[in-house]
């Protein structure tokens, strides 16, 4: 096998495997973006629910306080992940 022939094989192999690595990196970046986006959406919805609980806190205090504690626990879990 000549050096030229060997280099052609290396070029073909590089083009084949290089694309695979790029696809993996893209998939990882996309997954990170989706996770961050979902996390932000969850936090926004939890904040909205918590604000509505604060507004209607005048009525049944015990039920809303339990709901508020659950919301806080959910928010902490989302922020930690």
ABEGO torsion letter per residue (X at the ends): XBAAAAAAAAAAAAAAAAAAAAAAAAAAAAAAAAAAAAAAAAAAAAAAAAAAAAAAAABBAAAAAAAAAAAAAAAAAAAAX
